[in-house]
């Protein structure tokens, strides 16, 4: 276990590790992370649990197996071990799976994934950390249309979580923020909840301030500190222009996917400020997960028509779909000079800004602010019934917390942890 001088965290519902990566980058030390899906856990383990090159690494306890695990299993088998962490963990981070709350799908109040928040609350009650951090989709803070037993509209799930955390002795702060404020090249709006244990010095430090308001005030300085222009949001082109196929030779995919191609990456002499940030530590080597889609000629022509007719940076309108003869509801051609729309788990939701194709996993990862050294594991895509159990690379990226946002949150929480006056 690390020294008490180093802030420590647990990541619950960690996914492939975007939130953990951001916290590590901010100066936190992870103790362990819980993720049930084998695909996402393999990426987490490859990069942050047993990396070949030690950049960041969890200080994993001997009593916990390094394998995919349900929260219920953790609670069933390690309740006493969790209690033993009291006073040793500053932060429990991680939001429960968002699908039951997402406006992109069917908002189902009875979705079993919603109940995972209850298990999160149980872990909190056993460990009793100073801080809690939950990140989720905006729908987490929107009331379900379904009615409760009393006949009234059900509360937003975030209100129920707030009530439970307050009953455990936490002061709770919430807000919805846009990730593009923190250098992420994406208009991704997320619900943030920060909870601080009652009587903690951080509350006195804050006074009547909402820590998330402070986070937003610090956003320009955070971007500047990362080498990004403080007053300009990162565009899609600034994020991925060095990965354009027209800049490189195409070669057979390096890996098990015969018949697919990828670019032979040669680092350009000039990179954007954002690309330089993503390329730190790469020494001109190529990132992984650059397999190009294998589009048919008819699909390529359809994408060209979309790029010609539709408004860039906006989802196809019903009129666009009718004119183009397209049934798919969610498809957006990127605007090269604007941040991307929200990266989802579906590969064909976004088209490149200048090339008639969907994005690669690495391009999506760039839009999510994953550095190029972070390597994704497992199959690229899945479909049909397998979507319920598999978490391929596109899904891992789409579900992740953008590491730059996580780093900004982690930096604020470290400042609060220190007990010093927080500058606004």
N, C-alpha and C positions, 0 to 999 in steps of 0.2 A: 504494500500500500504506500502511496506517495505521501510526502510531507504535508502537514496541515497548511503550509504556506502556499501550496499549489491548489487552486480551485478544482474540485472533482465533480464529475457528473455520471449519471446513468442515462442511457438512451433506451427508452421503451418504445416498441413499434418502430424500430430504427430504419426499416427498409434497407436500401443499399448503402446508406451511410452519409447522405448529404448534410443532415443536421449535425451529426458527430464530426464530420470533417470541418464544418464551419466553427464549431466550438473548439476543436483542437487548434485551429488556425488563430483563434482569439486568445489562446493561452490556457485553456482548460485541459485537464487530464481525465480521460475516460476510464472508468473502472470496468464496466461491461455494457453490452448492448443486447437487447432481446429482439429477435425477428423470427417469425415462424416459417417464412417461405424459404425453401432451400436455394432457389435461384438468387434472390436478393441477398441472402446470407452469404452465399459464395462470393459475391462482389464485396460485401462488407469485410469478410474475412481476408480476402486477397489483398485488400488495400489498408485495412486498419487494425486487423487482429494478428495476422502473421505475414506482413509484407516482406518481400525479398529485400527491398531497400527500406530501411526504417525511417520514414518521415514522421508519421504519427502512429502510435500503437496503444491499444487498450492495456491497462494494468490488470489483466484478467485474473480473478481469484481462482485458487485451486479447487474450490468446492463447486464451481460451475463449469459444466461441459461447454466446449466451444462448438456448438452445433445449433441448428434451427430449433426454436422452442416457442411454444405457446406461453402467454402470460399465465394462464391457468396452471400450467406445469411448473412454472417458477414458483407460484404461490403454494402449490401443493407440496413440492419437494424441498423448498428452501425458505420457509417462513422464518425459521430461527436465524438463518444466515442473513436475511434481510434486516431483521431486528438488530443484528450485530453491527450493521452499518450506520446505526444512528450516531450522529455526531461526526461521521467521516465522509458524508456526502453533502455537498453544497447544493446540488441541482439535480432534479429529475426532469429530463427533457423528452419530448416525443409526443406527437399527436396520434390518436387512434385512427385507424383507416377511415378515409373520408367518403367512401362511396355512398354510404347511407345518407349523407348530408348534401352531396354534390348536386348542383343544379344541372350539371351535364348529364345526369342519369335520372332514374326514378327515385325521388326523395321519399324513402319508405321509413316511417317511424318504427316499424317492426323489424327492420333489417338487423340480423343478428350481429353484424359488425358494430352497430351502435352500442351494444352492451359491453363491448371491450373497454369502454371508458370506465365502467364499474370496476374492472380489474385494475385499471390504472390507479383509481382512487384507493384500492386496497394496498397497492404497492406503496403509495404515498403515506398511508396511515402507518405502515410498518417501518419505513425508513426515516420519515419525518425530516426531509431536507429543508434547507433554508429557503430555496427558490424552486419554483415550478415553471416550466415553459411548454406551452401547447401551441402548435401551429396546425391550422386546418383550413379547409376551403371556406369561402364566405358563407356557404349554406349552413355551416355549423352554428351561425348566429341568426338564422332565419327560422321562424316558426313553421312547423309542419302544417299542411292544410288539414290533416286529419284532426278530428275532434277528440278531446279527452272524455273520460267517463262523465264529467260534469256537463258536457255539452259545449264547452268553450274550446276555442282553438288551442291546440297544444303549444307549450312554451318552446322556444328555441332550445336545442340541446345544450347550447353553451350556458343557458341560465340554470339548467339542472346541474351542470358541472360546477358552476360558480357556487350554488347553494351547498353542494357537498363539500367543496373545498373550504368554504367559510365555516361549515360545521366542524371541520378539522382544525380550525384556527388559522386560516390564511386570509390575507387581504388580497383581493383579486382585481386585476386591471385588464381591460380588453380594448382592442381597436382593430380595424381592418386597414391594412397598408398595401401599397403597391411595391413589388420587388424592384421595379426599375429605379426607384429612389436610391437604391443601394448599389447601383452599378450593374445589376442583372439586366441583360438585354432582352427584357420580356415584360409585357404588361400583365403581370401575374398578381392578382389581388388575393391576399391571404388574411385569414382571421388569426390574430395573435392574442394569447392569454398569458399573462405573467402573474404568478401568485407569490406572495412573500409572507413568511410565517409571522404571526402576530408577535409584537415586542422585539422584532429583529431591528438592529441598528439601521438597516437600510430604509425602513419606513420613516424614521426620524430624519434621515438624510433627505428623503424625497419631500417631506412636508406634505403639501396638498397637490403635488405634481403627479401626473400619470407617467410612469416610466416610458410608455410607448410614445407619448408626446416628446419626451426627451430624445428618444431614439430618432424620431423624424427630424428634430432640430439638428441632430448630429450627422444626418445623412450626407450633406455636401462635404463636410470634413472627412467623413469616412471614405467617400469616393476619391477625394483628393489624396488621402493617405494611401490608397491602393494604386496611385499613379493614373487615375482617371480624371477627366475634366469635371470639376465640381459642378458646373452649371449646365452640363449637357448629358442627357441620358444616352446610354450605349445603344447604338443601332444594330440591326440584324447584320448589315454588311460589315460593320466594325468587328462583329463577333466571329463571322465565319468566312470572310472573303478569301482568306488564305487556304480554304478548303475547296474552292471552286474547281470543278473538273477541268475547266479550260486552262488552268494554270499549271497542270501537272499531266504526266503520262498516266494512262490507265493500265493496270496490271491485274492478273488473276488474284482473287482474294486470298490473302495469306491466312490459311486456316482450313476448316473442314467443309467449307461451302463451295463446292465445285460449280462452275458456271457463272459465278458472281465475280464482279470486278471491284477494285478500289483504286484510289489514286496512289501513285508513288510520291509520297510527301517529300517535298524539298522546301525547307523553310525559306520564305522570301527574305530579301535584304531588308525590306521595310515591313514592319508589322504595326497594326494599330496599338494604341495604349492597352486596350483590353486584351488583344491577342498576346502581347508581351506578358501580361499578367497571367494568362492561362498557360503560357509556354515556360514559365519559370521551372528550372530544373530539368528541362528536356534535352538541352545541349544538341539541338537540331534533329533529334530523333523523332520518329513519327508516333502519334497516339494510336491507340487501338480503336476498334469498333467503327471502322470507316467503310464497311461493306456498302456498296451502292445497290439500290433496288434494281431489279431486272424487269423494267417496264417493256410492255409490248409496244409496237409502233403506234397502234391505235390509242393506247393510253398516253403516250408521249404527245400525240397530236391533240388529244383532249386537254392536256395540261397547257399546251401552247395557247389553245383557245381561251382557257380560263385566264391566263396571264394577259391576254390581249383585251379581254372584255371586262373582267371583274375589277373592282376597286382594290388597289393594293393595300394590304394591311387590314382588310375587313373581310368578314365571313361572307360567302356568297349569299346574295339575297334570293328570295323566292323567284323574282323576275330573272335573275342570273341563271338559276337552276333550270327554269323553264326554257330559256333561250338556248342554253347549252345542252339540254336534255339529260340533266344530271339529277339523280334522286338523292344522293348523299347530302345530308343537311349541313354538316360541319366541315367546310374546307376553306382555307384562307391562303391566298398567295401573299407572301411576305412583301412588305415595303422596305426597300433596302436602307432608307434613311430614318426608319423608325424602329423602336424595339419590337420584337416579335409579339404576336398574340400568345396566349397561354399555351405552353407545351403540354400536350395530353399524352395518354398512353397509346393512342392510335397513330400509327406511322403516317397514314394518308390524310391527316387533318390539316397539315401545313404543306404548302408548296414553296420551293426555293424562289427567291426574288428575281433571278435571271435565268435559271436553268429549268427546263421542263421536267421536273422530278420532285419526288419527296426528299426529305432530309435524311441524312445518315444518323445513326445513333450518336456519333461523335458531334455532329452539328447540333443535334438536340441538346447534348450534354453541354456544349459551349453556351447555348442559349439559357441553360440552367445554371451556368457559372461553375461547372466542374472543371478543374484544371486538367490539362492533357495527360499528366502522369497517372491520373485516376483511371484504372482499367476495369471495364465492365466484363462480367463473366456470364456464361450460359448462352442459350439460343437467342436469336435476334427477335423473332416474332412467334406468335402462337395464334390459335383461332378456335372457333366453335366452343365446345364444352370445356376444352383445356384452358380457356381464359379464366375460368373460375379457380384453377389450381396452380397454373403456371405464372411465372413472373419474368418474362423475357427482358432483354436489354431495353427495348423501347419503353416497356412498362416500368421498369426500374427507374429510368430517367424521368418519365412523366410523373411518377408518384413522389419523387424526391423533394426535399426542402432545398432550395437553392443555397449552396454553401456560402455565397457572399452575404445573403440575408442572415444566415445562421451566424456568421462571423460577427456581423454588426450587432446582433442580439447578444452574442456571447461577450463582446467587448463592453456593452452597457452593463451586463450583469456582473462582470468582474469589477467594474467601477462601483457598483452598488455594494458588492460584497466587501470592498475595502473599508466602507464606513466613512469615506471622505465626502465632503460636499460635492454633489453632482452638478457640474456646470451645464447650463442650458444653452 
